[in-house]
Amino acid sequence: MNRNEFGLIKNFVSAAAIKPRRVVAFAAAEGQVETAVSPTAKPLIGVTGVIGTVAAGERIDVCLADVQLVEAGAAFGQGVDLTVDAEGRVIAANPAATVTQRIIGGSLGPATALGEIVPVHIRPGALSNAANT
């Protein structure tokens, strides 16, 4: 893994087309990633940068830490834990009473609309509703 001015970066193979500034998860095949499309299905590992892929089998850099710019899937405030929508964009995490959601990190600024590019502190983890304990 490389450590440079862009943060902690690891190169993977894309399992399918992946858009820029989206959250990714591991794909079924070893060493491959795909767009994260569910807050509960798989661990969220990082985000793509300004370059995505157009087809399966292409190489893609994934930002695994630090502050990265990511596309928002809805409006949310700053300081909010973020998960993903069905297209790998970040949205506010809000787990139901019996659900644990995977999170990619926290918002360092608000998003006012779908498609806005926002700074996110990348720190993958999970968030449970207080009723789960």
Phi, psi and chi 1 to 4 in degrees:
 res  aa     phi    psi   chi1   chi2   chi3   chi4
   1 MET       -  146.3  -73.4 -173.0  -94.3      -
   2 ASN  -103.4  145.3  -62.5  -20.0      -      -
   3 ARG  -119.3  114.1  175.1   85.1  174.4  122.5
   4 ASN  -140.2 -166.1   56.6   38.6      -      -
   5 GLU   -66.4  -11.6   69.6  -88.2   14.0      -
   6 PHE   -96.8   -3.4  -59.7  110.5      -      -
   7 GLY   107.0 -163.8      -      -      -      -
   8 LEU   -82.6  114.3 -177.6   62.6      -      -
   9 ILE  -120.9  137.6  -51.5  -69.8      -      -
  10 LYS  -130.8  138.3  171.7  115.2  174.7   78.1
  11 ASN   -94.7  133.2 -169.8  -96.8      -      -
  12 PHE  -128.6  175.8  -67.8   93.8      -      -
  13 VAL  -101.2  136.0  173.8      -      -      -
  14 SER   -83.0  137.5   64.1      -      -      -
  15 ALA   -81.8  -17.3      -      -      -      -
  16 ALA  -163.2 -178.8      -      -      -      -
  17 ALA   -60.6  138.7      -      -      -      -
  18 ILE  -132.5  127.6  -58.4  174.6      -      -
  19 LYS   -78.3  157.7  -67.6 -177.0  178.2  178.9
  20 PRO   -64.9  153.0  -19.3   30.3      -      -
  21 ARG    57.2   41.2  -59.0 -167.5 -170.3  -76.7
  22 ARG  -120.6  159.0  -62.1  -64.2  172.3  100.4
  23 VAL   -83.5  141.3  179.5      -      -      -
  24 VAL  -123.8  159.8  -63.5      -      -      -
  25 ALA  -133.7  164.8      -      -      -      -
  26 PHE   -66.6  141.7  -74.5  118.3      -      -
  27 ALA   -89.0  178.2      -      -      -      -
  28 ALA   -65.1  -37.6      -      -      -      -
  29 ALA   -81.5  140.6      -      -      -      -
  30 GLU   -60.0  135.2 -175.6  176.5  -21.3      -
  31 GLY    81.0    5.2      -      -      -      -
  32 GLN  -113.8  150.7  -68.1 -170.7   -1.1      -
  33 VAL  -124.9  161.3  -66.2      -      -      -
  34 GLU  -144.0  165.3   61.8 -169.4    2.5      -
  35 THR   -61.5  131.6  -57.4      -      -      -
  36 ALA   -75.2  125.9      -      -      -      -
  37 VAL  -122.6    5.5  -64.1      -      -      -
  38 SER  -147.6  136.6  168.5      -      -      -
  39 PRO   -76.1   -5.3   22.0  -26.7      -      -
  40 THR  -123.0  -15.7   58.0      -      -      -
  41 ALA   -75.3  -47.8      -      -      -      -
  42 LYS  -139.0  155.9  -62.5  177.9  178.8 -177.9
  43 PRO   -62.8  139.5  -22.0   32.0      -      -
  44 LEU   -88.0  128.4  -50.7  177.8      -      -
  45 ILE  -108.0  -25.7   62.2  166.1      -      -
  46 GLY   176.1 -168.0      -      -      -      -
  47 VAL  -131.7  152.8  -60.3      -      -      -
  48 THR   -81.6  158.7   59.3      -      -      -
  49 GLY   -90.8 -143.3      -      -      -      -
  50 VAL   -79.2   -7.6  -63.7      -      -      -
  51 ILE  -120.0  128.0  -60.5  172.7      -      -
  52 GLY  -104.6 -156.9      -      -      -      -
  53 THR  -129.1  155.4   63.2      -      -      -
  54 VAL  -104.8  -11.4  -65.1      -      -      -
  55 ALA  -155.0  163.6      -      -      -      -
  56 ALA   -62.3  148.4      -      -      -      -
  57 GLY    91.2   -8.1      -      -      -      -
  58 GLU   -81.7  153.4  -66.8 -177.4   12.8      -
  59 ARG   -81.5  144.9  -55.8  -64.7  -57.8 -170.9
  60 ILE  -145.6  137.4 -171.2  163.5      -      -
  61 ASP   -84.2  136.2  -73.4  -24.5      -      -
  62 VAL  -120.7  126.1  176.8      -      -      -
  63 CYS   -83.4  119.1  -53.8      -      -      -
  64 LEU   -99.9   -5.8  -57.2  173.4      -      -
  65 ALA  -160.8 -174.2      -      -      -      -
  66 ASP    69.8 -159.8  -62.0  -42.9      -      -
  67 VAL  -102.3  125.8  176.0      -      -      -
  68 GLN  -129.7  154.2  -55.4  -63.3  -26.6      -
  69 LEU   -91.8  127.5  -63.2  174.7      -      -
  70 VAL  -133.1  149.1 -173.1      -      -      -
  71 GLU   -77.9  133.0 -173.4  174.6  -20.7      -
  72 ALA   -84.7  144.2      -      -      -      -
  73 GLY   -99.4   -6.5      -      -      -      -
  74 ALA  -170.8  172.0      -      -      -      -
  75 ALA   -75.1  143.9      -      -      -      -
  76 PHE  -159.4  165.7   52.4   78.2      -      -
  77 GLY   -90.5  176.8      -      -      -      -
  78 GLN   -81.1  153.0   67.3 -178.6   13.3      -
  79 GLY    78.2   16.5      -      -      -      -
  80 VAL   -96.8  138.5  173.8      -      -      -
  81 ASP   -69.1  136.9  -74.1  -38.3      -      -
  82 LEU  -117.8  141.0  -61.0  171.5      -      -
  83 THR  -123.2 -155.6 -171.1      -      -      -
  84 VAL  -124.0  155.5  -64.5      -      -      -
  85 ASP   -95.2 -170.7   67.8    4.3      -      -
  86 ALA   -71.5   -3.6      -      -      -      -
  87 GLU  -120.4   14.4  -65.5 -173.1   30.0      -
  88 GLY    80.0    9.7      -      -      -      -
  89 ARG   -85.5  157.1  -61.1  173.3  -63.4 -147.6
  90 VAL   -84.7  140.2  -69.1      -      -      -
  91 ILE  -139.6  162.8   58.5  172.3      -      -
  92 ALA   -65.0  133.7      -      -      -      -
  93 ALA   -76.5  135.1      -      -      -      -
  94 ASN  -152.4   72.5 -171.8   16.9      -      -
  95 PRO   -66.9  142.3   23.3  -30.6      -      -
  96 ALA   -70.8  174.0      -      -      -      -
  97 ALA   -58.1  -28.5      -      -      -      -
  98 THR  -116.5   19.3   58.9      -      -      -
  99 VAL  -119.6  141.9  175.5      -      -      -
 100 THR  -112.0  125.5  -62.7      -      -      -
 101 GLN  -103.7  144.0  -71.7 -175.9  -24.7      -
 102 ARG   -78.3  140.3  -55.1  -69.7 -174.8  153.9
 103 ILE  -119.9  154.1   62.2  168.9      -      -
 104 ILE  -100.1  -21.9 -169.0   59.2      -      -
 105 GLY   160.3 -155.8      -      -      -      -
 106 GLY  -124.2  147.4      -      -      -      -
 107 SER   -77.1  134.2   63.6      -      -      -
 108 LEU  -101.0    3.1  -64.8  179.6      -      -
 109 GLY  -162.5  160.6      -      -      -      -
 110 PRO   -79.3  155.8   30.3  -35.0      -      -
 111 ALA  -111.2  131.0      -      -      -      -
 112 THR  -101.2  -11.6   57.7      -      -      -
 113 ALA  -161.5  161.0      -      -      -      -
 114 LEU   -56.7  136.3  168.6   76.5      -      -
 115 GLY    90.1   -9.1      -      -      -      -
 116 GLU   -68.7  144.5 -171.1  171.4  -12.4      -
 117 ILE   -94.7  122.7  -56.0  -60.1      -      -
 118 VAL  -127.3  151.0  -65.3      -      -      -
 119 PRO   -78.3  132.4   26.8  -31.0      -      -
 120 VAL  -128.6  131.0  175.8      -      -      -
 121 HIS   -81.7  110.6  177.8 -149.8      -      -
 122 ILE   -76.6  116.1  -55.5  -59.0      -      -
 123 ARG  -154.0   80.4   49.0  175.3  175.6   75.3
 124 PRO   -55.5  145.5  -22.7   33.2      -      -
 125 GLY  -175.9 -154.9      -      -      -      -
 126 ALA  -140.0  153.1      -      -      -      -
 127 LEU  -134.0  127.7 -179.8   66.2      -      -
 128 SER  -112.8  151.4  -65.9      -      -      -
 129 ASN   -72.3  147.6 -174.4  -64.3      -      -
 130 ALA   -57.9  -27.1      -      -      -      -
 131 ALA   -70.6  -14.5      -      -      -      -
 132 ASN   -75.3  -18.7  -68.1  -12.3      -      -
 133 THR   -88.2      -   56.8      -      -      -
